[in-house]
Amino acid sequence: MEQKIVIYQLLPRLFSNTCDKCVINGSIEENGCGKMNDITATVLKEIKSLGATHVWYTGVIEHATQTDYSYYGIRPDNKHIVKGKAGSPYAIKDYYDVDPDIAVSVPNRMAEFEQLVKRTHNEGLKVIIDFVPNHVARQYFSDAKPEGIEDLGHNDNREYFFSSSNNFYYITRQLFSPQIDLGHGDDEYFEFPAKATGNDCFTAFPSVNDWYETVKLNYGIDYGNNSRHFDPIPDTWIKMLHILRFWALKGIDGFRCDMAHMVPVEFWNWAIPQVKAISPNILFIAELYDVGIYRQYLSDGHFDYLYDKVNLYDTLRAIQCHNVSAANLTSCWQTVEGIGHQMLNFLENHDEQRIASQQFLGNAIKALPSLVVSTTMSKGPFLIYSGQEFGEKATDTEGFSGKDGRTTIFDYWSVPSIRRWYNGGKCDGKNLNDEEHKIYNVYKCVLNLINREDAIVKGDFFDLMYVNYNNPDFNPHRHYCYIRKHKHEVVLAIVNFSDGESRILVNIPKHAFDTLNMQPGNYRAVDLLSGKKHSIPFSESVPLAVNVGAYGALLLKFIVEPSITDKKSV
């Protein structure tokens, strides 16, 4: 059955942590840690009832941490090259293992993950995990690798900056000397020769703002002269394909590929079809921040979906926060015309500031127009970040993360709004306040209706802005409107980004009636957001007049008669 994918992102470490007295830079003993086993059938039923179709479990694969698990045979990490007490989920230390933080029984951590996958599937949801292909933790070491697999870097020749058979890049004859404290004596971190840092920092002296805790992987590009060496197949390609297949065979349904554009498209072209050969329905989602290579990573890279941050997300945020004109949304869909259904839209994720934070809007309900646009303008997937549905404000200073408007991914912490909803595993929301209940109901309404309405799931799109630019009763700077239509079902979207109620008159051009095979008339419509009924003139000669509240939206659904031409063809 055709559907819009709705991905619910959660970090198990944070999601079910019920500690309400977390201390800044607290240890796992002080602040606690959520576990995979806490994501019960009850939790998953509630996530599905919100409208989710997939769950993205962030931070599953073992990453560097300041917590010592040497008792379980896991090599400890030097604390000086770990960001935060818990560490970044994107500094992978063992591609073949599950992070011990999120297991109740550390020796059985893989079995607990497998049971989580099974529980998720039993509740009708699909599973996505991260694949982090571009970089690894500074002290990468796999203690769980299958027999016959060699560690990354094991056979590297460290005398060369680049070799196509090396897994890493080496800053030859130089000591790793970042602009951070590496400790002293027995506590000191020592690396010689230095390895290149994950954000393409090819010196031995990364700054505090670089990804100094990571090491860049070598996919066959010599960054000294930008030459490419893909024949024979680089050793890194072979090792990473084995890792992808390993997790695909665990029964997961998709990979969210971290910083996919920092890995050559030739690797994806080679690897993804081979993974799909053993798991045909598995999804590949690229985190990608360059509009110029969108089409290449879809066609040549074989990705199913791409992040649309630098196009739609950035535009919506600029409209809501920086007085940018709503008319710019037209260029957003034009930029991805023909591939819009493969764009993953979002308003929050672990990298972005929370909508309700003081660094963003300060009030989650103000994002309703952006929510409506990003969920209904295209057929593509939508991502929601756990806590977004409650208007999480991210006011805490957690530790390494600091008070930055984001929910930390580096620290042991508990998220206040999620904790109140989780309520010790009951997931009844009884501890939510009135504002959080209101926001939750908005999200539940929107995320469920988008998969109930064929016009939104698979309908055609028609932008109405061009015919309303000179309309004195329509402000293209603050208003945006468009049509979605499937068969005889029409959804007319009208959003208001302004801070006051607007009386909006919308012109519908003859071209819309001709293109979408619609006949003008007076129709009875229902607003899918409020349930209110409207009687509307749907005509090229009479503007449609509506009132839209401050930071509001209407999704007017009605059934149209086919055009006279269409009737004759039938």
Salt bridges, closest charged atoms under 4 A:
ASP20 OD1 - LYS21 NZ 3.63
GLU62 OE2 - LYS93 NZ 3.93
ASP77 OD2 - LYS93 NZ 2.92
ASP97 OD2 - ARG109 NH2 2.63
ASP99 OD1 - HIS63 ND1 3.25
GLU114 OE2 - LYS250 NZ 2.89
GLU123 OE2 - LYS45 NZ 3.22
ASP130 OD1 - ARG256 NH1 3.22
ASP151 OD2 - LYS145 NZ 3.78
ASP181 OD1 - HIS184 NE2 3.98
ASP187 OD2 - HIS80 NE2 2.58
GLU191 OE1 - ARG138 NE 2.96
GLU191 OE1 - LYS195 NZ 3.97
ASP200 OD1 - LYS216 NZ 2.81
GLU213 OE1 - LYS83 NZ 3.18
ASP235 OD2 - LYS239 NZ 2.95
ASP253 OD2 - HIS121 NE2 2.60
ASP258 OD2 - HIS135 NE2 3.78
ASP258 OD1 - ARG256 NH1 2.85
GLU266 OE1 - ARG228 NH2 2.95
GLU287 OE1 - ARG256 NH2 3.05
ASP304 OD2 - LYS276 NZ 2.82
ASP314 OD1 - LYS309 NZ 2.92
GLU348 OE1 - ARG354 NH1 2.73
ASP351 OD2 - HIS350 NE2 3.40
GLU352 OE2 - LYS309 NZ 3.53
ASP404 OD2 - ARG406 NH1 3.74
GLU435 OE2 - LYS393 NZ 3.55
GLU436 OE2 - ARG420 NH2 2.44
GLU453 OE1 - LYS557 NZ 2.86
ASP514 OD2 - LYS510 NZ 2.73
GLU561 OE1 - LYS567 NZ 3.61
